[in-house]
């Protein structure tokens, strides 16, 4: 990182001059001086830059990406005209160029992320990345297709990279599944220490802990696939609002279920009369309570009907 300190100092100086009202030259890109810079180092260098400076950096990295895309297109045209060993050699060169293109896209995306965080617009850059990404092959060229596929699978920026990401995704899900189960057991034992906690509330809390832990693990696992989870979480929030508006009746049952769990008017196995129905409590969710009546029939009663009416617990001590 020592080699980057002069660059950061120069940027800080230009920012200070602008603050004093001294006319400054248009921002000049500096991070592209080392196209193979580690993405983590590039992120640190981009952090103190202004929106204008980051825009200049993004344009410079886009220029490098365009040059690499041009090289790939030229080589692909040449491969279509070549035959035999010459064609195989050109395709190997194309595979290497694609690896370099992927590395440039990673670095450009790092700069674009910093630019977005500071209010910059990256629509054109994102569109260009989408347009030049991927692999274009002729399905009629069997040998070329096979060679391209083999090189992609062996590529550190292709098959190996995605294979590693998938393994990390699955491993993360497994770890959080185990963690959720462990936290559920801990919660079960912790709640067992309280004498006044109902079985319904205990089971609900344990299940909630497990499901929330797994959901967090799923979000973390998505990041292992190099998925930007920011838009995903934003979309989930918007979808949650729409669903909540559409399911207002269900939400009233949900709220009533919470109140039943907290105030414990009945527990599992109790014989109760609720909403005009008498039976033993077989199970309960946040939406409804399931009773088994004297005839052995299963009756599902919405929680809002129970909490809004009279509850008679025939099993409660007199």
C-alpha positions, -999 to 999 in steps of 0.1 A, spaced: 0 0 0 30 24 4 30 30 -34 -5 44 -32 2 70 -4 16 97 -29 -16 93 -50 -38 98 -20 -18 128 -8 -21 144 -43 -59 138 -42 -62 153 -8 -42 184 -19 -64 190 -49 -95 187 -26 -80 213 -2 -73 237 -31 -109 234 -43 -121 242 -7 -100 274 -7 -116 285 -40 -84 280 -60 -92 269 -96 -83 232 -99 -76 212 -130 -102 186 -141 -98 154 -121 -72 130 -136 -75 93 -131 -48 77 -109 -60 42 -99 -56 29 -135 -18 32 -132 -18 -4 -120 -45 -23 -139 -38 -54 -117 -43 -36 -84 -61 -58 -58 -98 -50 -57 -96 -45 -19 -68 -19 -23 -88 -2 -51 -118 1 -28 -96 17 -1 -82 42 -26 -117 51 -39 -131 57 -5 -118 93 0 -125 104 -36 -152 129 -45 -180 121 -70 -162 140 -97 -129 122 -91 -147 88 -90 -164 96 -123 -130 103 -139 -117 70 -125 -148 51 -138 -143 65 -173 -106 55 -172 -114 20 -162 -141 19 -188 -115 29 -214 -93 -1 -204 -123 -24 -206 -132 -11 -240 -97 -17 -252 -98 -53 -239 -132 -59 -255 -118 -47 -288 -89 -72 -285 -114 -100 -278 -135 -91 -308 -105 -89 -331 -93 -123 -319 -127 -139 -322 -129 -126 -359 -95 -142 -365 -105 -175 -349 -135 -177 -373 -111 -176 -403 -84 -199 -389 -83 -237 -389 -66 -265 -370 -38 -257 -345 -38 -220 -354 -75 -218 -345 -69 -236 -312 -41 -212 -303 -62 -181 -311 -90 -195 -289 -66 -200 -261 -56 -163 -265 -93 -153 -264 -98 -173 -232 -69 -154 -216 -83 -121 -228 -116 -129 -213 -100 -136 -180 -84 -102 -182 -117 -86 -191 -134 -101 -161 -106 -88 -139 -111 -53 -153 -149 -55 -148 -143 -64 -111 -122 -33 -107 -146 -11 -126 -175 -24 -105 -155 -15 -73 -152 21 -86 -188 23 -96 -199 11 -62 -180 39 -46 -195 64 -72 -230 52 -65 -225 56 -27 -216 93 -33 -247 100 -55 -231 94 -89 -249 79 -119 -236 47 -134 -263 37 -158 -242 40 -189 -213 21 -173 -235 -7 -161 -251 -10 -196 -217 -12 -212 -205 -39 -188 -236 -59 -195 -231 -56 -232 -195 -67 -234 -198 -95 -207 -204 -131 -215 -191 -155 -242 -202 -154 -279 -197 -186 -298 -211 -201 -330 -232 -232 -322 -224 -245 -357 -187 -245 -348 -184 -277 -326 -147 -277 -322 -146 -240 -313 -175 -244 -289 -158 -273 -271 -124 -255 -269 -141 -224 -255 -161 -244 -229 -130 -263 -218 -110 -231 -214 -138 -214 -195 -141 -243 -171 -104 -242 -164 -102 -204 -162 -96 -188 -128 -121 -161 -137 -146 -185 -152 -155 -220 -142 -132 -222 -113 -144 -189 -99 -181 -198 -102 -175 -233 -88 -158 -218 -58 -186 -194 -53 -212 -222 -55 -193 -242 -29 -191 -212 -6 -229 -206 -11 -238 -241 -2 -213 -242 27 -227 -209 41 -263 -223 40 -252 -255 58 -233 -235 85 -262 -212 91 -286 -241 92 -265 -258 119 -261 -224 137 -299 -219 136 -305 -253 150 -280 -247 178 -295 -213 186 -329 -228 186 -318 -254 213 -302 -227 234 -334 -206 232 -355 -236 241 -334 -242 272 -333 -206 281 -371 -203 279 -374 -235 299 -359 -217 328 -389 -195 331 -418 -212 348 -446 -190 334 -437 -194 297 -463 -213 277 -454 -241 253 -470 -221 225 -447 -191 231 -417 -212 236 -422 -231 203 -430 -199 184 -398 -182 197 -376 -212 189 -390 -215 154 -386 -177 148 -349 -179 159 -342 -207 136 -359 -191 106 -344 -157 111 -309 -172 114 -314 -192 82 -327 -161 64 -296 -141 74 -275 -170 62 -293 -170 29 -286 -133 24 -249 -139 33 -248 -169 10 -261 -147 -19 -232 -124 -14 -209 -155 -19 -224 -157 -54 -213 -121 -60 -249 -110 -60 -255 -74 -50 -278 -79 -20 -286 -42 -17 -313 -42 -45 -325 -76 -32 -332 -63 3 -348 -32 -11 -371 -53 -33 -380 -75 -3 -389 -43 16 -411 -31 -12 -427 -65 -16 -433 -67 21 -452 -35 21 -474 -46 -8 -481 -80 8 -489 -64 41 -514 -41 25 -530 -70 6 -532 -93 36 -546 -69 62 -570 -96 75 -541 -121 80 -521 -94 98 -549 -89 123 -548 -127 129 -510 -123 133 -514 -96 159 -540 -116 178 -517 -146 178 -489 -125 194 -513 -113 221 -524 -149 228 -488 -160 231 -480 -132 255 -511 -134 278 -514 -172 276 -552 -177 280 -546 -214 271 -518 -238 263 -513 -269 243 -537 -297 253 -561 -274 272 -598 -278 266 -613 -244 256 -643 -228 242 -634 -200 217 -655 -184 190 -684 -208 198 -662 -239 193 -652 -263 221 -623 -286 219 -587 -293 230 -559 -272 216 -540 -294 191 -517 -267 177 -514 -230 171 -497 -207 147 -496 -169 145 -526 -170 122 -549 -196 137 -555 -221 165 -564 -257 157 -589 -275 180 -599 -311 182 -636 -314 193 -654 -342 211 -663 -359 178 -626 -360 168 -630 -334 141 -603 -308 135 -615 -272 137 -593 -243 126 -602 -210 143 -587 -176 132 -568 -160 160 -586 -126 155 -619 -143 162 -605 -158 194 -589 -127 208 -619 -105 199 -643 -128 217 -648 -147 250 -622 -174 258 -632 -201 283 -604 -224 295 -620 -255 310 -586 -269 319 -575 -239 340 -575 -246 378 -605 -232 396 
